[in-house]
Amino acid sequence: MELIEGLYLVTTTVLAGASATLLAFALSAYRSSGRTAMAYLAVGFGLVVVAAVVTPVAAFRTAFADAQALLLINTGLIAGSMALVAGSLAVYEPGTQELVIPETELSRLREE
């Protein structure tokens, strides 16, 4: 494996890991709030994970034979994910912000 291929794998692994973490946070936020915006974020970050995993797998399987097709697919997935992340801002329901107060703090406030 050449140095550039190794660096590609390292940066792609970091991208996939960071995106998977953001995906987990977005899924958790969606489960707790049920907000459509969080679902958009989850799908958007999921597409980044797919792009980060599928592109290098396809690249190494084809020995980077069709780099233009790989770039097109990767860029398409990333563009779709960014559209969903931007869409999460468009569908955000203003005025529905929830304030979550821990039960211990809530009890203390009730006593005062």
Backbone torsions as a table, in degrees:
resi	resn	phi	psi	omega
1	MET	NA	133.2	179.2
2	GLU	-78.2	162.0	-179.5
3	LEU	-58.1	-43.9	-177.7
4	ILE	-63.2	-35.6	177.7
5	GLU	-68.6	-40.3	176.8
6	GLY	-63.3	-43.8	177.6
7	LEU	-63.6	-37.7	177.0
8	TYR	-60.8	-44.3	178.7
9	LEU	-65.0	-40.1	-179.7
10	VAL	-65.6	-49.1	-178.3
11	THR	-66.7	-34.9	178.0
12	THR	-68.2	-38.0	177.2
13	THR	-64.2	-41.8	177.4
14	VAL	-63.1	-44.4	178.6
15	LEU	-61.2	-45.6	180.0
16	ALA	-63.8	-42.3	179.8
17	GLY	-65.2	-46.0	179.0
18	ALA	-64.5	-41.3	179.6
19	SER	-67.4	-37.4	177.3
20	ALA	-64.6	-36.9	176.6
21	THR	-64.5	-45.6	177.7
22	LEU	-64.2	-36.7	176.2
23	LEU	-61.1	-44.6	179.4
24	ALA	-62.2	-42.4	177.7
25	PHE	-63.4	-42.7	-179.5
26	ALA	-65.7	-40.2	177.1
27	LEU	-64.1	-42.3	177.9
28	SER	-62.2	-42.6	178.6
29	ALA	-65.1	-38.2	179.0
30	TYR	-66.6	-43.5	-179.8
31	ARG	-63.1	-37.9	-177.8
32	SER	-82.1	-27.1	-176.2
33	SER	-110.2	-27.1	-176.7
34	GLY	72.3	12.3	-177.2
35	ARG	-76.0	136.7	178.7
36	THR	-60.4	-37.0	-179.1
37	ALA	-59.0	-37.5	180.0
38	MET	-71.0	-32.6	175.8
39	ALA	-65.9	-42.1	176.7
40	TYR	-59.6	-44.8	179.1
41	LEU	-61.7	-43.9	-178.9
42	ALA	-60.7	-46.3	-180.0
43	VAL	-65.9	-40.3	178.7
44	GLY	-60.5	-47.8	178.6
45	PHE	-69.0	-31.6	175.6
46	GLY	-61.6	-39.6	177.3
47	LEU	-64.8	-34.6	176.7
48	VAL	-65.0	-41.4	177.8
49	VAL	-62.0	-44.7	178.9
50	VAL	-59.8	-47.2	179.8
51	ALA	-60.9	-41.4	-177.2
52	ALA	-70.3	-24.5	-179.8
53	VAL	-94.9	-45.7	-174.0
54	VAL	-70.2	-40.9	-176.1
55	THR	-60.5	-51.0	179.5
56	PRO	-67.3	-32.8	177.4
57	VAL	-61.6	-48.0	178.6
58	ALA	-64.2	-38.7	-179.0
59	ALA	-62.8	-46.5	-178.1
60	PHE	-73.1	-32.1	177.5
61	ARG	-67.4	-34.1	-179.0
62	THR	-97.7	7.2	-177.8
63	ALA	55.1	37.8	178.6
64	PHE	57.1	31.4	-174.7
65	ALA	-66.5	-40.3	-177.1
66	ASP	-119.1	73.4	-175.3
67	ALA	-61.7	-34.2	-179.3
68	GLN	-64.4	-42.0	178.4
69	ALA	-66.1	-40.7	178.0
70	LEU	-61.0	-44.9	179.0
71	LEU	-64.7	-39.0	179.4
72	LEU	-63.3	-46.4	-179.9
73	ILE	-65.1	-45.8	-179.9
74	ASN	-61.5	-47.8	-179.1
75	THR	-65.5	-37.1	177.3
76	GLY	-62.4	-44.0	178.2
77	LEU	-65.5	-42.4	179.3
78	ILE	-65.6	-41.3	178.7
79	ALA	-62.8	-42.4	177.1
80	GLY	-62.4	-40.0	-179.8
81	SER	-66.9	-40.5	179.0
82	MET	-67.6	-34.3	176.0
83	ALA	-63.4	-39.9	178.1
84	LEU	-69.4	-39.7	177.3
85	VAL	-63.3	-43.7	176.1
86	ALA	-64.9	-38.2	177.9
87	GLY	-63.0	-29.8	178.2
88	SER	-62.9	-29.3	176.2
89	LEU	-74.7	-34.0	-178.7
90	ALA	-72.5	-32.2	-178.0
91	VAL	-96.1	0.5	179.5
92	TYR	-58.7	133.3	-178.5
93	GLU	-90.1	97.1	-179.9
94	PRO	-63.4	148.5	179.2
95	GLY	85.5	0.3	179.9
96	THR	-107.4	16.3	-179.8
97	GLN	-61.5	130.1	-179.7
98	GLU	-102.3	139.7	174.9
99	LEU	-104.9	115.9	-178.6
100	VAL	-101.8	119.2	179.9
101	ILE	-112.1	128.2	177.9
102	PRO	-58.2	146.9	-177.0
103	GLU	-57.8	-36.9	179.6
104	THR	-64.4	-40.7	179.2
105	GLU	-69.4	-38.5	179.8
106	LEU	-64.0	-40.9	177.2
107	SER	-62.9	-41.8	179.3
108	ARG	-64.2	-39.5	179.4
109	LEU	-67.0	-35.9	179.0
110	ARG	-67.7	-31.8	-178.7
111	GLU	-72.6	-24.5	-176.3
112	GLU	-78.4	NA	NA
